[in-house]
Amino acid sequence: MRNITIRTEFIKLQDLLKLANAVGSGGEAKERIQGGEVRVNGEVCTQRGKKLRPGDVAALDGQEYAPVYAD
C-alpha cells in the first residue's frame, strides 16, 4: 500500500489517483473510475468525486493508495 499525503480534510478519488501517478491525466481517471476499474474500501466505486479521508483505501491495477494527513 502506498500512502498519499494530503493537507486538506479529504481528497476526491480522481485527484488521489492523479496525485499518486496511478493515471496519466484527469481524463484517464474519469474513464477508469466510470468504467468500474477502481475500488474504494473493497467495493467498486464509479464516483469521481468520492471523498476519501485517512482510513479509506483506493485500489487500481492491483495497487492500493491510502490518503494520510501531513504531520
N, CA, C and O atoms as a GROMACS GRO file, in nm:
protein
  284
    1MET      N    1   0.085  -0.119   0.000
    1MET     CA    2   0.000   0.000   0.000
    1MET      C    3   0.089   0.124   0.000
    1MET      O    4   0.192   0.130   0.067
    2ARG      N    5   0.046   0.221  -0.075
    2ARG     CA    6   0.122   0.346  -0.085
    2ARG      C    7   0.043   0.458  -0.018
    2ARG      O    8  -0.073   0.482  -0.053
    3ASN      N    9   0.104   0.526   0.078
    3ASN     CA   10   0.039   0.638   0.146
    3ASN      C   11   0.056   0.765   0.065
    3ASN      O   12   0.164   0.795   0.015
    4ILE      N   13  -0.053   0.839   0.051
    4ILE     CA   14  -0.054   0.966  -0.022
    4ILE      C   15  -0.086   1.077   0.078
    4ILE      O   16  -0.196   1.079   0.135
    5THR      N   17   0.007   1.167   0.099
    5THR     CA   18  -0.010   1.274   0.197
    5THR      C   19  -0.104   1.382   0.145
    5THR      O   20  -0.088   1.432   0.034
    6ILE      N   21  -0.202   1.418   0.228
    6ILE     CA   22  -0.294   1.527   0.194
    6ILE      C   23  -0.287   1.633   0.304
    6ILE      O   24  -0.252   1.604   0.418
    7ARG      N   25  -0.322   1.755   0.267
    7ARG     CA   26  -0.318   1.865   0.363
    7ARG      C   27  -0.456   1.926   0.384
    7ARG      O   28  -0.471   2.031   0.447
    8THR      N   29  -0.557   1.858   0.332
    8THR     CA   30  -0.695   1.903   0.347
    8THR      C   31  -0.774   1.795   0.420
    8THR      O   32  -0.721   1.687   0.446
    9GLU      N   33  -0.899   1.823   0.452
    9GLU     CA   34  -0.982   1.727   0.526
    9GLU      C   35  -1.002   1.598   0.446
    9GLU      O   36  -1.005   1.490   0.504
   10PHE      N   37  -1.017   1.611   0.314
   10PHE     CA   38  -1.041   1.495   0.229
   10PHE      C   39  -0.979   1.521   0.092
   10PHE      O   40  -0.934   1.632   0.063
   11ILE      N   41  -0.976   1.417   0.008
   11ILE     CA   42  -0.931   1.430  -0.130
   11ILE      C   43  -1.029   1.353  -0.217
   11ILE      O   44  -1.073   1.244  -0.179
   12LYS      N   45  -1.062   1.408  -0.332
   12LYS     CA   46  -1.153   1.338  -0.423
   12LYS      C   47  -1.078   1.222  -0.488
   12LYS      O   48  -0.957   1.228  -0.511
   13LEU      N   49  -1.152   1.117  -0.516
   13LEU     CA   50  -1.095   0.995  -0.572
   13LEU      C   51  -1.011   1.023  -0.696
   13LEU      O   52  -0.898   0.975  -0.707
   14GLN      N   53  -1.064   1.100  -0.791
   14GLN     CA   54  -0.989   1.125  -0.914
   14GLN      C   55  -0.859   1.202  -0.885
   14GLN      O   56  -0.758   1.179  -0.951
   15ASP      N   57  -0.862   1.291  -0.787
   15ASP     CA   58  -0.742   1.368  -0.751
   15ASP      C   59  -0.639   1.279  -0.681
   15ASP      O   60  -0.518   1.297  -0.700
   16LEU      N   61  -0.685   1.185  -0.600
   16LEU     CA   62  -0.593   1.092  -0.535
   16LEU      C   63  -0.519   1.010  -0.640
   16LEU      O   64  -0.398   0.991  -0.630
   17LEU      N   65  -0.591   0.961  -0.739
   17LEU     CA   66  -0.527   0.879  -0.843
   17LEU      C   67  -0.426   0.960  -0.923
   17LEU      O   68  -0.320   0.909  -0.959
   18LYS      N   69  -0.458   1.086  -0.949
   18LYS     CA   70  -0.363   1.172  -1.021
   18LYS      C   71  -0.241   1.202  -0.936
   18LYS      O   72  -0.128   1.195  -0.984
   19LEU      N   73  -0.263   1.236  -0.808
   19LEU     CA   74  -0.153   1.267  -0.717
   19LEU      C   75  -0.060   1.147  -0.698
   19LEU      O   76   0.061   1.164  -0.682
   20ALA      N   77  -0.116   1.028  -0.701
   20ALA     CA   78  -0.038   0.906  -0.683
   20ALA      C   79   0.029   0.861  -0.813
   20ALA      O   80   0.102   0.762  -0.814
   21ASN      N   81   0.004   0.933  -0.921
   21ASN     CA   82   0.055   0.896  -1.054
   21ASN      C   83   0.005   0.758  -1.098
   21ASN      O   84   0.073   0.688  -1.172
   22ALA      N   85  -0.114   0.722  -1.051
   22ALA     CA   86  -0.176   0.596  -1.092
   22ALA      C   87  -0.238   0.609  -1.229
   22ALA      O   88  -0.260   0.510  -1.299
   23VAL      N   89  -0.268   0.733  -1.268
   23VAL     CA   90  -0.322   0.765  -1.400
   23VAL      C   91  -0.243   0.881  -1.457
   23VAL      O   92  -0.179   0.957  -1.383
   24GLY      N   93  -0.247   0.895  -1.588
   24GLY     CA   94  -0.169   1.000  -1.653
   24GLY      C   95  -0.240   1.134  -1.662
   24GLY      O   96  -0.175   1.237  -1.681
   25SER      N   97  -0.373   1.133  -1.648
   25SER     CA   98  -0.448   1.258  -1.664
   25SER      C   99  -0.583   1.246  -1.594
   25SER      O  100  -0.627   1.138  -1.555
   26GLY      N  101  -0.648   1.360  -1.580
   26GLY     CA  102  -0.782   1.360  -1.523
   26GLY      C  103  -0.880   1.286  -1.611
   26GLY      O  104  -0.973   1.222  -1.562
   27GLY      N  105  -0.860   1.294  -1.742
   27GLY     CA  106  -0.947   1.223  -1.836
   27GLY      C  107  -0.935   1.073  -1.821
   27GLY      O  108  -1.035   1.001  -1.826
   28GLU      N  109  -0.813   1.026  -1.802
   28GLU     CA  110  -0.792   0.882  -1.780
   28GLU      C  111  -0.855   0.839  -1.648
   28GLU      O  112  -0.917   0.733  -1.640
   29ALA      N  113  -0.840   0.923  -1.546
   29ALA     CA  114  -0.902   0.891  -1.416
   29ALA      C  115  -1.053   0.878  -1.432
   29ALA      O  116  -1.113   0.784  -1.381
   30LYS      N  117  -1.114   0.973  -1.502
   30LYS     CA  118  -1.259   0.971  -1.524
   30LYS      C  119  -1.301   0.842  -1.594
   30LYS      O  120  -1.396   0.777  -1.549
   31GLU      N  121  -1.234   0.805  -1.700
   31GLU     CA  122  -1.270   0.686  -1.776
   31GLU      C  123  -1.256   0.559  -1.692
   31GLU      O  124  -1.344   0.473  -1.694
   32ARG      N  125  -1.147   0.548  -1.619
   32ARG     CA  126  -1.121   0.426  -1.542
   32ARG      C  127  -1.216   0.414  -1.422
   32ARG      O  128  -1.260   0.304  -1.388
   33ILE      N  129  -1.248   0.527  -1.358
   33ILE     CA  130  -1.342   0.525  -1.247
   33ILE      C  131  -1.482   0.490  -1.297
   33ILE      O  132  -1.547   0.400  -1.244
   34GLN      N  133  -1.527   0.560  -1.401
   34GLN     CA  134  -1.661   0.535  -1.453
   34GLN      C  135  -1.671   0.398  -1.520
   34GLN      O  136  -1.782   0.344  -1.534
   35GLY      N  137  -1.559   0.340  -1.560
   35GLY     CA  138  -1.558   0.207  -1.620
   35GLY      C  139  -1.558   0.096  -1.516
   35GLY      O  140  -1.557  -0.021  -1.553
   36GLY      N  141  -1.558   0.131  -1.388
   36GLY     CA  142  -1.567   0.032  -1.282
   36GLY      C  143  -1.435  -0.036  -1.249
   36GLY      O  144  -1.433  -0.144  -1.189
   37GLU      N  145  -1.323   0.027  -1.286
   37GLU     CA  146  -1.192  -0.033  -1.262
   37GLU      C  147  -1.134  -0.001  -1.125
   37GLU      O  148  -1.035  -0.061  -1.084
   38VAL      N  149  -1.195   0.093  -1.054
   38VAL     CA  150  -1.140   0.139  -0.925
   38VAL      C  151  -1.227   0.089  -0.810
   38VAL      O  152  -1.350   0.092  -0.816
   39ARG      N  153  -1.160   0.044  -0.705
   39ARG     CA  154  -1.229   0.001  -0.584
   39ARG      C  155  -1.193   0.096  -0.470
   39ARG      O  156  -1.080   0.142  -0.459
   40VAL      N  157  -1.292   0.124  -0.386
   40VAL     CA  158  -1.270   0.203  -0.265
   40VAL      C  159  -1.319   0.118  -0.148
   40VAL      O  160  -1.435   0.078  -0.143
   41ASN      N  161  -1.229   0.091  -0.056
   41ASN     CA  162  -1.260   0.008   0.060
   41ASN      C  163  -1.319  -0.127   0.017
   41ASN      O  164  -1.411  -0.179   0.080
   42GLY      N  165  -1.264  -0.183  -0.092
   42GLY     CA  166  -1.304  -0.316  -0.137
   42GLY      C  167  -1.423  -0.323  -0.229
   42GLY      O  168  -1.455  -0.431  -0.278
   43GLU      N  169  -1.489  -0.210  -0.254
   43GLU     CA  170  -1.607  -0.210  -0.340
   43GLU      C  171  -1.584  -0.122  -0.462
   43GLU      O  172  -1.519  -0.018  -0.453
   44VAL      N  173  -1.638  -0.165  -0.576
   44VAL     CA  174  -1.626  -0.085  -0.698
   44VAL      C  175  -1.690   0.051  -0.674
   44VAL      O  176  -1.799   0.061  -0.619
   45CYS      N  177  -1.619   0.156  -0.716
   45CYS     CA  178  -1.669   0.293  -0.699
   45CYS      C  179  -1.666   0.362  -0.834
   45CYS      O  180  -1.562   0.366  -0.899
   46THR      N  181  -1.778   0.417  -0.877
   46THR     CA  182  -1.785   0.487  -1.005
   46THR      C  183  -1.805   0.637  -0.987
   46THR      O  184  -1.839   0.707  -1.082
   47GLN      N  185  -1.783   0.687  -0.865
   47GLN     CA  186  -1.799   0.830  -0.836
   47GLN      C  187  -1.662   0.898  -0.838
   47GLN      O  188  -1.581   0.876  -0.748
   48ARG      N  189  -1.637   0.980  -0.937
   48ARG     CA  190  -1.507   1.050  -0.946
   48ARG      C  191  -1.485   1.140  -0.826
   48ARG      O  192  -1.372   1.153  -0.779
   49GLY      N  193  -1.591   1.202  -0.777
   49GLY     CA  194  -1.580   1.298  -0.668
   49GLY      C  195  -1.592   1.237  -0.530
   49GLY      O  196  -1.605   1.310  -0.432
   50LYS      N  197  -1.587   1.106  -0.521
   50LYS     CA  198  -1.596   1.038  -0.391
   50LYS      C  199  -1.490   1.095  -0.297
   50LYS      O  200  -1.372   1.100  -0.332
   51LYS      N  201  -1.532   1.138  -0.179
   51LYS     CA  202  -1.440   1.199  -0.083
   51LYS      C  203  -1.369   1.090  -0.003
   51LYS      O  204  -1.434   1.009   0.062
   52LEU      N  205  -1.237   1.089  -0.008
   52LEU     CA  206  -1.159   0.993   0.066
   52LEU      C  207  -1.087   1.063   0.180
   52LEU      O  208  -1.034   1.173   0.165
   53ARG      N  209  -1.088   0.999   0.294
   53ARG     CA  210  -1.021   1.050   0.414
   53ARG      C  211  -0.926   0.943   0.465
   53ARG      O  212  -0.935   0.828   0.424
   54PRO      N  213  -0.833   0.980   0.553
   54PRO     CA  214  -0.747   0.876   0.610
   54PRO      C  215  -0.831   0.761   0.666
   54PRO      O  216  -0.933   0.783   0.732
   55GLY      N  217  -0.788   0.641   0.638
   55GLY     CA  218  -0.864   0.521   0.674
   55GLY      C  219  -0.928   0.457   0.553
   55GLY      O  220  -0.958   0.338   0.554
   56ASP      N  221  -0.948   0.536   0.446
   56ASP     CA  222  -1.001   0.482   0.321
   56ASP      C  223  -0.885   0.429   0.237
   56ASP      O  224  -0.771   0.472   0.251
   57VAL      N  225  -0.917   0.334   0.149
   57VAL     CA  226  -0.816   0.277   0.060
   57VAL      C  227  -0.876   0.267  -0.080
   57VAL      O  228  -0.983   0.209  -0.098
   58ALA      N  229  -0.806   0.323  -0.179
   58ALA     CA  230  -0.845   0.311  -0.319
   58ALA      C  231  -0.751   0.212  -0.386
   58ALA      O  232  -0.632   0.209  -0.355
   59ALA      N  233  -0.804   0.130  -0.477
   59ALA     CA  234  -0.722   0.031  -0.546
   59ALA      C  235  -0.745   0.038  -0.696
   59ALA      O  236  -0.858   0.051  -0.743
   60LEU      N  237  -0.634   0.030  -0.770
   60LEU     CA  238  -0.638   0.030  -0.916
   60LEU      C  239  -0.521  -0.053  -0.965
   60LEU      O  240  -0.408  -0.035  -0.920
   61ASP      N  241  -0.547  -0.143  -1.058
   61ASP     CA  242  -0.443  -0.227  -1.117
   61ASP      C  243  -0.360  -0.302  -1.012
   61ASP      O  244  -0.238  -0.316  -1.027
   62GLY      N  245  -0.425  -0.350  -0.907
   62GLY     CA  246  -0.355  -0.427  -0.805
   62GLY      C  247  -0.274  -0.346  -0.706
   62GLY      O  248  -0.212  -0.403  -0.616
   63GLN      N  249  -0.273  -0.215  -0.721
   63GLN     CA  250  -0.200  -0.127  -0.629
   63GLN      C  251  -0.300  -0.054  -0.541
   63GLN      O  252  -0.407  -0.014  -0.587
   64GLU      N  253  -0.267  -0.038  -0.413
   64GLU     CA  254  -0.355   0.032  -0.320
   64GLU      C  255  -0.296   0.166  -0.279
   64GLU      O  256  -0.175   0.180  -0.263
   65TYR      N  257  -0.384   0.264  -0.262
   65TYR     CA  258  -0.345   0.400  -0.227
   65TYR      C  259  -0.430   0.447  -0.109
   65TYR      O  260  -0.552   0.434  -0.112
   66ALA      N  261  -0.365   0.501  -0.006
   66ALA     CA  262  -0.437   0.546   0.113
   66ALA      C  263  -0.399   0.690   0.145
   66ALA      O  264  -0.280   0.722   0.158
   67PRO      N  265  -0.498   0.778   0.159
   67PRO     CA  266  -0.466   0.915   0.200
   67PRO      C  267  -0.428   0.920   0.347
   67PRO      O  268  -0.490   0.853   0.430
   68VAL      N  269  -0.327   0.999   0.379
   68VAL     CA  270  -0.286   1.021   0.519
   68VAL      C  271  -0.263   1.171   0.536
   68VAL      O  272  -0.222   1.240   0.443
   69TYR      N  273  -0.290   1.220   0.657
   69TYR     CA  274  -0.267   1.362   0.684
   69TYR      C  275  -0.119   1.392   0.699
   69TYR      O  276  -0.042   1.310   0.749
   70ALA      N  277  -0.080   1.510   0.654
   70ALA     CA  278   0.058   1.556   0.673
   70ALA      C  279   0.077   1.582   0.822
   70ALA      O  280  -0.017   1.619   0.892
   71ASP      N  281   0.198   1.563   0.870
   71ASP     CA  282   0.228   1.587   1.012
   71ASP      C  283   0.226   1.734   1.045
   71ASP      O  284   0.249   1.772   1.160
   0.00000   0.00000   0.00000
